[in-house]
Amino acid sequence: MNAQAPLRNALRTGLRRAIRSRGMILLLYAVSFLSALPLALGFRSAALSVVGSSRAPEVLLQGFDLTVIGDFLKSGGAAVTGVMGTVFPATILFLLLSAVLSGGVYASLRSTTENWTAASFLSACGRYAGRLLRLLCLSLLMYLAVAALLLIAGGAIAHSLTKDAVGEDTVILAQLAVGGVAACALYFLSLCIDYARVDIVLRDRRSIVQAVREGARFLLRRPLSGSAPPVVGLFLLALAAVAYLILEDILPAGTPGSIVLVVLLQQLFMLVRALLKVLVSGIIVAYYEYPHAANVYVPAWDRPPAD
Amino acid sequence: MTLFARATLSLVLGILSTFIAPATPWFPTPLSPRTANYQIEVSLDTASSTLRGEETLVWKNPSDDVIQEVQFHLYLNAFRNASSTHLQESNAMWARSMHDGDWGFIDISSIRTEDGDELLPRMEFIHPDDDNDFDRTVFRLPLHRTVGPRQTLILRLSFTARLPRLVRRTGQDRGFFMVAQWFPKIGVYEPAGMRGAPVGRWNCHQFHANTEFYADFGVYDVTITTPSSLVVGATGTREEVHVHPDGTTRLRYHAEDVHDFAWTASPHFQEVSDRWRHVAIRALMQPQHFAQAARHLAAAKATLEYLDRSVGPFPYPTLTIVDWPHGVTADGGMEYPTLFTTVSMWGLPEGIRFPELATVHELTHDYFHGIIANNEFEEAWLDEGFTQYFETRIMDDSYGGPCSVIDVGGLRAGDLALTRSPYASFPNPRLAAPATPGWKFPAGQYGVFTYNKPTVVLATLERLVGRATMDSVMRTYFRRWAFRHPSGRDFVAVASEVVHNIHGTRYGRDLSWFFEQTIYGNGVCDYEISSLQVRREPAAPGDTSQQRLFRSTIVASRLGEVMLPVVLRIRFNDGSETMEEWDGRDPALELRYLKPVPAVEAAVDPDGVLVMDVNRNNNSKTLAPARTVIWKYTFKVLFWLQNLYATIAGIG
């Protein structure tokens, strides 16, 4: 069996299942929007209290202005930074929420699921929440441990390569190279966690350690094809980001109409991100489900058995 | 051949060569009093980073006083150990990172008169600024014979110096040598009346963490011997080059009417030459920064052109630009007469103009301090503030005001805005006056009060009196004080005279009211529109007309101590405007209008004349604030948060 066949099948299947799950895409987008909205509105309140009825900030309609931003931060920075100080705890909460929702996402993208419904989605979220939250805790510890090791080893390697360097180009390139290797290692770890999540949902695995082991084993058997789905997702995300930046640059700054257009563009971009998340998840699930050659025993004879 | 023999041979050849081939004079007549003239032969041992030098100093008594002692700077002793005043005052990481082998020093082994009398036993270290007995950066030398008024003293000094690890703009690092403040340097004797001196006095401060330098003008003839593998750049013009068979090269440099001599050497320099009118420009670039040479040269020529027009002619025939190697740029650039160091970074995009900014700044210093040689110890604002002020003008005029320094990816910042920001956002802008002597600033505050505040003060003055008048002030100041040592009061006198000549008494009899508040005082400038209220007037009894009047009341306040004349603009509902002038003396001003239309907006200083106003956001009020910008940034914050969550969720 061609090693690429499962991947091609997974791409097609994942795309099909993502299209089938339009409701889930909208739900995920709505969750990210509603999670960010309170903080954004808090920022608005703080900004209004500082700006008051001054006309100075109007120059910001045309673009960034250091004088206005600097004076604004000095006179009212405490209010704004107070609000923005809640970003970190809010992000942690969203991480926990996302872990719970991933159970519903993967369950909805299984081959056994016919039509997506909000009820089945939420039910799956509840079913796998405990295990996925424990997996999140374990994964954070693993990230910390691996990152610490990489930082120490990478730092030592970078230092030994560059300590006598005369030019910063050598230093920068060495740091980029070491950083790139470290990023690949962390990326590989994140893929293992992804497949572990899929394993928990698809195999209804109880042990998260076993799930991590299975995820790692799955990835190690097919490192290139196994890491392909997220790469496809990243590539498509980069395309979307470039398109967004180009379109945003084209739109004239400063008028209420153009601001509305930019906001619509921003939210369209977030919808695309939700779609890509579901697409990549669908591909991963389909790839994990696929009956891979290594998993199937096919006996072979030189000649057919005698009747 | 031993090192000693090599050094002696080089020394003898160097001395002979000065007799054989005198330097080509730069100027037909001296531009400065040429008070302190140096002839120095020095050799550099790269293995030990050691300099061995023989110095002949010809010093002319500039006063009518009888001089009984002289005072010298030994700046390199600031890096002798952790007990020096310079290190004690430094809170920086670099000070804590110095180890054995990193330290530098300068030792004098002989001070002889022209008659051969040895004066070294008379040498005594002093510390005029503090009680640190361990500081060795200043010494006094009682003379064997007095020096009468306008008479000449000749001293011959032998010295050895070791360059420290390059942490404070002088030293060595991975084969790169920046040799600055490296020789015994006589202090400045200020006759009575100069810079407000009541009697004649030596002005010779210790080398502090927050101070730079002060010296007299003169002629420098310096012969440098280094390994032939090094590319050398120095103050002045290169007169001779001799390559020796022992692997060393001797170079002779000549500079006239300068007050310092610095040089640099590195095996890695790549040279680019250019020219601006009579000035030969030489850029010594690090290999990885070679592509940025064009940026530095363009910035240098733009600066020379601008300052020639706005201040005065650049007199010297040469200019050397030195590119720092990576890892030693923490202190930014540094200026010396006809040579300055600048900053580059590999891969820096065109829209981030830090290289240009550093070049513009350091080259402008060749005017303010290089030519107008203020006392940097006592009045650093006179060169740092002036240099920074012209840097903002040159950058904003040359590269576009709002985006002259940063213009990349929608992020924009102009130089004047970037300079104003640290001062305006400083937690306590009343901490010190810019005229404070450098070593008396609280730790970490020197920069804001000598660079940033004086810049916004000068920018405010420019906008008050007009650019044409400001340029006239600067040209007069340059003409009158070039190659001399002005004080801040001298500049105030010039500014007052010129402004009075052009504008009469419009800005007072003189400008002392302005400078006393902004430079010699520590007050801040902050004007505000405190309230804008509109009330519809009830109809008077018996008034049958349908017209109603509106009573608009505007209150403007002066929140800071600095009183400056300002303009207020009141806009009414029918589009009409009224301009009012306020001298700013009272803490508040109330304006009342009774009109058929209400006022809708009030602004104090609507044209941004008062650059030094620390909060421009309170300068206006409107009855119909547009919330569009708030919504724009609210949605930006929403978008960034959504992306942050999506990214984190993707990783987790």
Chai-1 contact restraints between the chains, C-beta under 6 A:
chainA,res_idxA,chainB,res_idxB,connection_type,confidence,min_distance_angstrom,max_distance_angstrom,comment,restraint_id
A,S32,B,Q642,contact,1.0,0.0,6.0,A-B,restraint_1
A,S32,B,Y645,contact,1.0,0.0,6.0,A-B,restraint_2
A,A36,B,L638,contact,1.0,0.0,6.0,A-B,restraint_3
A,A36,B,L641,contact,1.0,0.0,6.0,A-B,restraint_4
A,A36,B,Q642,contact,1.0,0.0,6.0,A-B,restraint_5
A,L39,B,L641,contact,1.0,0.0,6.0,A-B,restraint_6
A,A40,B,T634,contact,1.0,0.0,6.0,A-B,restraint_7
A,A40,B,V637,contact,1.0,0.0,6.0,A-B,restraint_8
A,A40,B,L638,contact,1.0,0.0,6.0,A-B,restraint_9
A,F43,B,V637,contact,1.0,0.0,6.0,A-B,restraint_10
A,R44,B,I630,contact,1.0,0.0,6.0,A-B,restraint_11
A,R44,B,T634,contact,1.0,0.0,6.0,A-B,restraint_12
A,A47,B,I630,contact,1.0,0.0,6.0,A-B,restraint_13
A,L48,B,I630,contact,1.0,0.0,6.0,A-B,restraint_14
A,S53,B,K621,contact,1.0,0.0,6.0,A-B,restraint_15
A,S53,B,T622,contact,1.0,0.0,6.0,A-B,restraint_16
A,S53,B,P625,contact,1.0,0.0,6.0,A-B,restraint_17
A,S54,B,N617,contact,1.0,0.0,6.0,A-B,restraint_18
A,S54,B,S620,contact,1.0,0.0,6.0,A-B,restraint_19
A,R55,B,S620,contact,1.0,0.0,6.0,A-B,restraint_20
A,R55,B,T622,contact,1.0,0.0,6.0,A-B,restraint_21
A,A56,B,R616,contact,1.0,0.0,6.0,A-B,restraint_22
A,A56,B,N617,contact,1.0,0.0,6.0,A-B,restraint_23
A,P57,B,V629,contact,1.0,0.0,6.0,A-B,restraint_24
A,E58,B,A626,contact,1.0,0.0,6.0,A-B,restraint_25
A,E58,B,V629,contact,1.0,0.0,6.0,A-B,restraint_26
A,L60,B,V629,contact,1.0,0.0,6.0,A-B,restraint_27
A,L61,B,V629,contact,1.0,0.0,6.0,A-B,restraint_28
A,F64,B,L411,contact,1.0,0.0,6.0,A-B,restraint_29
A,F64,B,R412,contact,1.0,0.0,6.0,A-B,restraint_30
A,L66,B,A413,contact,1.0,0.0,6.0,A-B,restraint_31
A,L66,B,A417,contact,1.0,0.0,6.0,A-B,restraint_32
A,L66,B,S421,contact,1.0,0.0,6.0,A-B,restraint_33
A,T67,B,A417,contact,1.0,0.0,6.0,A-B,restraint_34
A,G70,B,S421,contact,1.0,0.0,6.0,A-B,restraint_35
A,G70,B,S425,contact,1.0,0.0,6.0,A-B,restraint_36
A,D71,B,N615,contact,1.0,0.0,6.0,A-B,restraint_37
A,D71,B,R616,contact,1.0,0.0,6.0,A-B,restraint_38
A,D71,B,N617,contact,1.0,0.0,6.0,A-B,restraint_39
A,F72,B,N617,contact,1.0,0.0,6.0,A-B,restraint_40
A,K74,B,S425,contact,1.0,0.0,6.0,A-B,restraint_41
A,S75,B,N615,contact,1.0,0.0,6.0,A-B,restraint_42
A,S75,B,N617,contact,1.0,0.0,6.0,A-B,restraint_43
A,T91,B,I648,contact,1.0,0.0,6.0,A-B,restraint_44
A,F94,B,Y645,contact,1.0,0.0,6.0,A-B,restraint_45
A,L95,B,I648,contact,1.0,0.0,6.0,A-B,restraint_46
A,L95,B,G652,contact,1.0,0.0,6.0,A-B,restraint_47
A,S98,B,A649,contact,1.0,0.0,6.0,A-B,restraint_48
A,V166,B,R174,contact,1.0,0.0,6.0,A-B,restraint_49
A,V166,B,H268,contact,1.0,0.0,6.0,A-B,restraint_50
A,G167,B,Q288,contact,1.0,0.0,6.0,A-B,restraint_51
A,G167,B,H326,contact,1.0,0.0,6.0,A-B,restraint_52
A,E168,B,H326,contact,1.0,0.0,6.0,A-B,restraint_53
A,E168,B,W346,contact,1.0,0.0,6.0,A-B,restraint_54
A,D169,B,Q288,contact,1.0,0.0,6.0,A-B,restraint_55
A,D169,B,W346,contact,1.0,0.0,6.0,A-B,restraint_56
A,P256,B,T628,contact,1.0,0.0,6.0,A-B,restraint_57
A,I259,B,K632,contact,1.0,0.0,6.0,A-B,restraint_58
A,V263,B,F635,contact,1.0,0.0,6.0,A-B,restraint_59
A,Q266,B,F639,contact,1.0,0.0,6.0,A-B,restraint_60
A,M270,B,Q642,contact,1.0,0.0,6.0,A-B,restraint_61
A,R273,B,A646,contact,1.0,0.0,6.0,A-B,restraint_62
